[in-house]
Amino acid sequence: MAVATISDEDFDTNNDDRYLEFFCLIWLDDNINAKETRDTEQNLRSIINNLKKFQDVTKCQEFIERRSQNDRLILIVSGQLERKIIPCIHQIRQVISVYVYCMNKKSNEAWACKFAKVKGVEIDLDKLVSRIKTDHKIQKKVEEPLSINIFTASADSGTSTMEVNGEFVFSQILINCLLRLKSTQLDTKELINHCKNEYEGNQIELSNISEFQQDYSPKKVLRCTDYWKALAFLDLSDASGDLERILFEINADPKIVTTKPFADISKHSEFSDEAEVLFMIGSIFRLKSIKRDENQVWIIQMTLCNDDEHDLKQVLTYMKQQIGSGETNLRTSGKVLCRMGKFDLAEKYLKSLLKELPSNHPLISSVYEDLGQLASQTGHFNMSVQWHQKSLVFKKRN
């Protein structure tokens, strides 16, 4: 059984850069700050916002080597520096492609042909940007992590399986809470402000954010493609030695599956010819078979399930009853996150709720107590006492 779920990495807020994108564009050029490159910078940031510039080869190499295994790096290097940096970083997993900007295309192409990750050698910046944009469309399909977990109800599968099953149950409960959570103007404002801070200086994306703020509609969605288009993406990508090409074949019957809806969203998509289908977060799939085809592509066949078709139905039903029906609030979500061990995020939810509530709202004392319990669970006992004291003072005043 497979499920689209939430991993620890999705809650990580301690990254060095904390960018929304996990792609990073690195530009190494000893003349990087020249006036003629500023427009190119904006165009590149419209493709990948996280752009790092270097003039020194050693500092650039050190930055690349420090990146997380989960990062995906695209390097642009000038023809003067390519022979110093490319041999040193070519085998690093995080580096997925390299582009050379130079004055002598023929000579640099001849040298770079022995490095598979070098995707292009260009003498024109506009052509370089166009090539990166085209390639990145494929990279996003192939390299972005798949948020999916596998679980089983086998009795002899051991503790690790029980942990995975627990993560599945709690992620389903959290999704259930979030779907019933009423959004507020404060939520929208925080989202817009966060995005504006993230894309500061990126005029193209800031314009998109302003358009979103004025004309929001829930039509911009995640995308997947039909069989042949998916194979085309696999054929155009490079498989590293430790990776395999995998294609998911999903059988989904809208007449049977009603609790986790899905839809053909091609007409709303940026790429209308790709027969794209949107599956709801938390969708559950039953694994049918795994086989390798004649193209050496692994085919994983799955069937979309209803909520009552999986083996943990009784546990999930009981836990849903515990949180009740009807509209939820940030306290409900915070308590679920706390039980999942996501203490920092739970604290953030509870404190956000305090900002939203009127100063005399009766729920405030309960939120103070929740924060006190949370502080004690994380070993902050003095803080726990302070939260409980605030709860007592509030009750006396109200």
C-alpha positions as CSV (number, residue, x, y, z in Angstrom):
1,M,0.0,0.0,0.0
2,A,1.4,3.4,-0.9
3,V,0.2,6.8,0.2
4,A,1.2,10.4,-0.6
5,T,2.3,11.5,2.8
6,I,4.4,14.0,4.8
7,S,8.1,13.3,5.6
8,D,10.4,14.8,8.3
9,E,12.2,16.8,5.5
10,D,8.9,18.6,4.6
11,F,8.9,20.1,8.1
12,D,12.6,21.0,8.2
13,T,13.0,24.7,9.0
14,N,16.7,24.6,9.9
15,N,18.3,24.5,6.4
16,D,21.1,26.9,5.7
17,D,19.1,28.9,3.1
18,R,15.5,27.8,3.7
19,Y,14.5,28.4,0.1
20,L,11.2,27.1,-1.1
21,E,12.9,25.5,-4.1
22,F,15.4,22.7,-3.7
23,F,17.0,23.5,-7.1
24,C,19.9,26.0,-6.9
25,L,21.5,27.8,-9.9
26,I,25.2,28.6,-9.4
27,W,26.9,31.0,-11.7
28,L,30.8,31.0,-11.6
29,D,32.4,33.8,-13.6
30,D,35.3,36.1,-12.7
31,N,33.3,39.0,-14.4
32,I,29.9,38.1,-12.8
33,N,29.0,41.6,-11.8
34,A,29.3,43.2,-15.2
35,K,26.3,45.4,-16.2
36,E,25.5,43.3,-19.2
37,T,24.8,40.2,-17.0
38,R,22.1,41.9,-14.9
39,D,19.2,41.3,-17.3
40,T,20.4,37.7,-17.6
41,E,20.3,37.4,-13.9
42,Q,16.6,38.3,-13.8
43,N,15.8,35.9,-16.6
44,L,17.7,33.1,-14.8
45,R,15.8,33.8,-11.5
46,S,12.5,33.5,-13.4
47,I,13.6,29.8,-14.0
48,I,15.2,29.1,-10.6
49,N,14.9,31.7,-8.0
50,N,17.8,30.5,-5.8
51,L,20.8,31.9,-7.7
52,K,24.3,32.0,-6.2
53,K,27.1,33.9,-7.8
54,F,30.8,33.2,-7.4
55,Q,34.0,34.7,-8.8
56,D,36.4,32.4,-7.0
57,V,36.6,28.7,-8.0
58,T,37.6,27.4,-4.5
59,K,34.7,29.2,-2.8
60,C,32.3,27.9,-5.4
61,Q,33.6,24.3,-5.0
62,E,33.3,24.5,-1.2
63,F,29.7,25.7,-1.5
64,I,28.8,22.8,-3.8
65,E,30.4,20.2,-1.6
66,R,28.5,21.5,1.5
67,R,25.1,21.2,-0.1
68,S,22.6,18.6,1.2
69,Q,22.2,15.3,-0.7
70,N,18.6,16.5,-1.3
71,D,19.7,19.6,-3.2
72,R,19.9,19.7,-7.0
73,L,22.5,22.1,-8.4
74,I,22.8,23.6,-11.9
75,L,26.1,25.2,-12.6
76,I,26.9,27.9,-15.2
77,V,30.6,28.5,-15.6
78,S,32.7,30.8,-17.9
79,G,35.0,29.2,-20.4
80,Q,38.0,30.6,-18.5
81,L,37.1,28.6,-15.4
82,E,35.5,25.5,-16.7
83,R,38.7,23.4,-16.7
84,K,39.4,24.2,-13.1
85,I,35.9,23.5,-11.6
86,I,34.2,20.8,-13.7
87,P,36.6,17.9,-13.1
88,C,36.4,18.6,-9.3
89,I,32.6,18.6,-9.0
90,H,31.4,16.4,-11.9
91,Q,31.0,13.3,-9.7
92,I,29.0,15.0,-7.0
93,R,25.4,13.7,-6.9
94,Q,23.8,17.1,-6.2
95,V,25.2,18.5,-9.5
96,I,22.8,17.5,-12.2
97,S,23.9,19.7,-15.1
98,V,26.6,22.1,-16.2
99,Y,26.5,24.9,-18.8
100,V,29.5,26.7,-20.2
101,Y,29.4,30.3,-21.3
102,C,32.4,31.1,-23.5
103,M,33.9,33.0,-26.5
104,N,35.3,29.9,-28.2
105,K,32.4,27.3,-28.6
106,K,34.3,24.8,-30.8
107,S,37.3,24.4,-28.5
108,N,35.2,24.2,-25.3
109,E,32.8,21.7,-26.8
110,A,35.7,19.5,-27.7
111,W,37.0,19.6,-24.2
112,A,33.7,19.3,-22.4
113,C,32.4,16.3,-24.4
114,K,33.9,13.8,-22.0
115,F,31.8,15.2,-19.1
116,A,28.2,13.8,-19.4
117,K,26.7,16.5,-17.1
118,V,27.8,19.3,-19.4
119,K,24.5,20.0,-21.3
120,G,25.5,22.9,-23.4
121,V,28.2,25.3,-24.5
122,E,27.0,28.7,-25.6
123,I,28.5,32.0,-26.7
124,D,25.2,33.9,-26.5
125,L,23.6,34.5,-23.1
126,D,20.1,34.5,-24.4
127,K,20.6,31.1,-26.0
128,L,22.1,29.9,-22.7
129,V,19.0,31.0,-20.7
130,S,16.7,29.4,-23.3
131,R,18.6,26.1,-23.1
132,I,18.5,26.1,-19.3
133,K,14.7,26.9,-19.3
134,T,14.0,24.0,-21.7
135,D,16.1,21.5,-19.8
136,H,14.7,22.6,-16.4
137,K,11.2,21.7,-17.4
138,I,12.4,18.1,-17.7
139,Q,14.6,18.3,-14.6
140,K,11.6,19.3,-12.5
141,K,9.6,16.3,-13.7
142,V,12.5,13.9,-12.9
143,E,14.4,15.3,-10.0
144,E,11.7,16.7,-7.6
145,P,11.2,14.3,-4.7
146,L,8.1,12.0,-4.7
147,S,6.2,12.4,-1.5
148,I,5.1,8.8,-1.1
149,N,5.4,6.2,1.6
150,I,4.9,2.5,1.7
151,F,3.0,0.7,4.5
152,T,1.9,-2.8,5.4
153,A,-0.3,-4.4,8.0
154,S,1.8,-7.6,8.2
155,A,2.0,-8.7,11.9
156,D,5.7,-9.9,11.7
157,S,7.1,-6.8,9.9
158,G,8.8,-5.4,13.0
159,T,9.0,-2.0,14.7
160,S,10.1,-0.1,11.7
161,T,6.9,-1.0,9.8
162,M,4.8,0.1,12.8
163,E,6.6,3.5,12.7
164,V,5.8,3.9,9.0
165,N,2.2,2.9,9.6
166,G,2.0,5.4,12.5
167,E,3.3,8.1,10.2
168,F,0.7,7.2,7.6
169,V,-2.2,7.4,10.1
170,F,-1.1,10.7,11.6
171,S,-0.5,12.2,8.2
172,Q,-4.0,11.2,7.1
173,I,-5.4,12.8,10.3
174,L,-3.4,16.0,9.7
175,I,-4.7,16.3,6.1
176,N,-8.2,15.7,7.4
177,C,-7.8,18.6,9.9
178,L,-6.3,20.9,7.3
179,L,-9.1,20.2,4.9
180,R,-11.7,21.3,7.5
181,L,-9.6,24.3,8.7
182,K,-11.1,27.7,7.7
183,S,-8.6,30.0,6.2
184,T,-8.4,33.6,7.4
185,Q,-7.2,36.9,6.0
186,L,-4.2,36.7,8.3
187,D,-3.2,33.3,6.7
188,T,-3.4,34.8,3.2
189,K,-1.4,37.9,4.3
190,E,1.4,35.7,5.9
191,L,1.6,33.6,2.8
192,I,1.9,36.6,0.5
193,N,4.5,38.2,2.8
194,H,6.5,35.0,3.0
195,C,6.5,34.7,-0.8
196,K,7.5,38.3,-1.3
197,N,10.5,37.9,1.1
198,E,11.5,34.6,-0.7
199,Y,11.5,36.3,-4.1
200,E,12.9,39.7,-3.1
201,G,14.6,41.3,-6.1
202,N,13.0,38.8,-8.5
203,Q,10.8,41.2,-10.5
204,I,9.2,38.5,-12.6
205,E,8.1,36.3,-9.6
206,L,7.0,39.4,-7.6
207,S,4.7,40.3,-10.5
208,N,3.3,36.7,-10.4
209,I,2.8,37.0,-6.6
210,S,0.9,40.3,-7.1
211,E,-1.3,38.7,-9.8
212,F,-1.9,35.7,-7.4
213,Q,-2.9,38.2,-4.6
214,Q,-5.4,39.9,-6.9
215,D,-6.8,37.0,-9.0
216,Y,-6.3,33.8,-7.0
217,S,-8.0,30.7,-8.2
218,P,-7.3,27.1,-7.3
219,K,-6.3,26.1,-10.8
220,K,-2.5,26.0,-10.6
221,V,-1.7,22.5,-9.5
222,L,0.8,19.7,-9.4
223,R,1.1,17.8,-12.7
224,C,1.7,14.3,-14.0
225,T,1.6,13.0,-17.6
226,D,0.4,10.2,-19.7
227,Y,2.4,7.0,-20.4
228,W,4.2,8.1,-23.6
229,K,5.0,11.6,-22.4
230,A,6.3,10.2,-19.1
231,L,8.5,7.9,-21.0
232,A,9.8,10.8,-23.1
233,F,10.8,12.6,-19.9
234,L,12.6,9.5,-18.7
235,D,14.5,9.1,-22.0
236,L,15.7,12.7,-21.8
237,S,17.0,12.5,-18.3
238,D,20.3,11.0,-17.1
239,A,20.1,8.2,-14.6
240,S,23.0,8.3,-12.1
241,G,24.6,5.0,-11.1
242,D,22.5,4.8,-7.8
243,L,19.2,5.7,-9.4
244,E,16.6,3.8,-11.5
245,R,14.0,5.0,-14.0
246,I,10.5,4.3,-12.6
247,L,7.1,4.8,-14.2
248,F,3.9,4.6,-12.1
249,E,0.8,3.2,-13.8
250,I,-2.2,4.1,-11.7
251,N,-5.7,2.7,-12.3
252,A,-8.2,5.2,-10.9
253,D,-12.0,4.8,-11.3
254,P,-14.0,7.9,-10.4
255,K,-17.1,5.8,-10.0
256,I,-15.5,3.8,-7.2
257,V,-13.2,6.3,-5.5
258,T,-15.1,9.2,-4.0
259,T,-13.3,10.2,-0.8
260,K,-10.0,11.1,-2.5
261,P,-11.0,12.9,-5.7
262,F,-8.9,13.3,-8.8
263,A,-9.4,15.1,-12.1
264,D,-8.0,15.8,-15.6
265,I,-6.8,19.4,-15.3
266,S,-5.2,19.7,-18.8
267,K,-7.3,22.6,-19.8
268,H,-6.2,24.6,-16.7
269,S,-2.5,23.6,-17.1
270,E,0.4,25.6,-18.4
271,F,1.1,22.6,-20.6
272,S,-2.3,21.7,-22.1
273,D,-0.9,18.9,-24.4
274,E,0.4,16.8,-21.5
275,A,-2.9,15.1,-20.4
276,E,-2.2,16.1,-16.8
277,V,-4.2,14.6,-13.8
278,L,-4.3,16.0,-10.3
279,F,-4.6,13.6,-7.4
280,M,-5.6,14.8,-3.9
281,I,-2.9,14.9,-1.2
282,G,-3.2,11.9,1.0
283,S,-4.5,9.6,-1.8
284,I,-4.0,5.9,-1.1
285,F,-2.9,3.4,-3.7
286,R,-2.8,-0.4,-3.5
287,L,0.4,-1.9,-5.0
288,K,-0.5,-4.5,-7.7
289,S,2.8,-5.4,-9.4
290,I,6.4,-4.3,-10.1
291,K,8.1,-5.3,-13.4
292,R,10.8,-4.2,-15.7
293,D,9.9,-3.5,-19.4
294,E,12.0,-3.9,-22.5
295,N,13.3,-0.3,-22.2
296,Q,14.8,-1.2,-18.8
297,V,12.2,1.0,-17.1
298,W,10.6,-0.2,-13.8
299,I,6.8,-0.2,-14.1
300,I,4.9,0.0,-10.8
301,Q,1.2,-0.7,-11.2
302,M,-1.1,0.7,-8.5
303,T,-4.8,1.2,-7.9
304,L,-6.4,4.2,-6.2
305,C,-8.3,3.2,-3.1
306,N,-11.1,4.6,-1.1
307,D,-10.5,5.5,2.6
308,D,-12.2,2.3,3.7
309,E,-10.2,-0.1,1.5
310,H,-6.9,-0.1,3.4
311,D,-5.8,-2.3,6.4
312,L,-5.6,0.5,9.0
313,K,-9.2,1.7,8.5
314,Q,-10.3,0.9,12.1
315,V,-7.4,2.8,13.7
316,L,-7.9,5.8,11.3
317,T,-11.7,5.9,12.0
318,Y,-11.1,5.9,15.8
319,M,-8.6,8.7,15.6
320,K,-10.9,10.8,13.4
321,Q,-13.6,10.3,16.0
322,Q,-11.2,11.6,18.6
323,I,-10.8,15.0,16.9
324,G,-14.5,15.2,16.1
325,S,-16.3,16.4,13.0
326,G,-17.0,19.8,11.6
327,E,-14.7,22.7,11.3
328,T,-11.3,22.5,12.9
329,N,-8.9,25.2,14.1
330,L,-5.1,25.6,14.5
331,R,-5.3,24.1,18.0
332,T,-6.6,20.8,16.5
333,S,-3.8,20.8,13.9
334,G,-1.3,21.7,16.5
335,K,-2.2,18.8,18.8
336,V,-2.0,16.4,15.9
337,L,1.4,17.7,14.9
338,C,2.5,17.4,18.6
339,R,1.5,13.7,18.6
340,M,3.5,13.3,15.3
341,G,6.6,14.6,17.1
342,K,6.6,17.8,15.0
343,F,7.0,20.0,18.1
344,D,8.4,23.2,16.4
345,L,5.5,23.3,13.9
346,A,2.9,22.5,16.6
347,E,4.2,25.4,18.6
348,K,4.0,27.7,15.6
349,Y,0.4,26.7,14.9
350,L,-0.6,27.3,18.6
351,K,1.1,30.7,18.7
352,S,-0.6,31.7,15.5
353,L,-3.9,30.8,17.0
354,L,-3.2,33.1,19.9
355,K,-2.7,36.0,17.5
356,E,-6.0,35.3,15.8
357,L,-8.2,35.0,18.9
358,P,-9.8,38.0,20.6
359,S,-8.1,38.9,23.9
360,N,-10.9,37.5,26.1
361,H,-11.7,34.3,24.0
362,P,-12.3,31.3,26.4
363,L,-10.1,29.1,24.2
364,I,-7.0,31.1,25.1
365,S,-6.5,29.3,28.5
366,S,-6.6,25.9,26.8
367,V,-4.0,27.0,24.2
368,Y,-1.7,28.2,27.0
369,E,-2.1,24.8,28.6
370,D,-1.3,23.1,25.3
371,L,1.9,25.2,25.0
372,G,2.8,24.3,28.5
373,Q,2.5,20.6,27.8
374,L,4.4,21.0,24.6
375,A,7.2,22.8,26.4
376,S,7.5,20.0,29.0
377,Q,7.6,17.4,26.3
378,T,10.6,19.1,24.7
379,G,12.4,19.6,28.0
380,H,11.7,23.3,28.5
381,F,10.3,23.0,32.0
382,N,10.7,26.6,33.1
383,M,8.8,27.7,30.0
384,S,6.2,25.1,30.7
385,V,5.5,26.5,34.1
386,Q,5.2,30.0,32.6
387,W,2.6,28.9,30.1
388,H,0.6,27.2,32.8
389,Q,0.8,30.3,35.0
390,K,-0.5,32.4,32.1
391,S,-3.4,30.0,31.8
392,L,-4.3,30.4,35.5
393,V,-4.1,34.2,35.4
394,F,-6.3,34.2,32.3
395,K,-8.9,32.0,34.0
396,K,-9.0,34.3,37.1
397,R,-9.4,37.4,35.0
398,N,-12.2,35.9,32.9
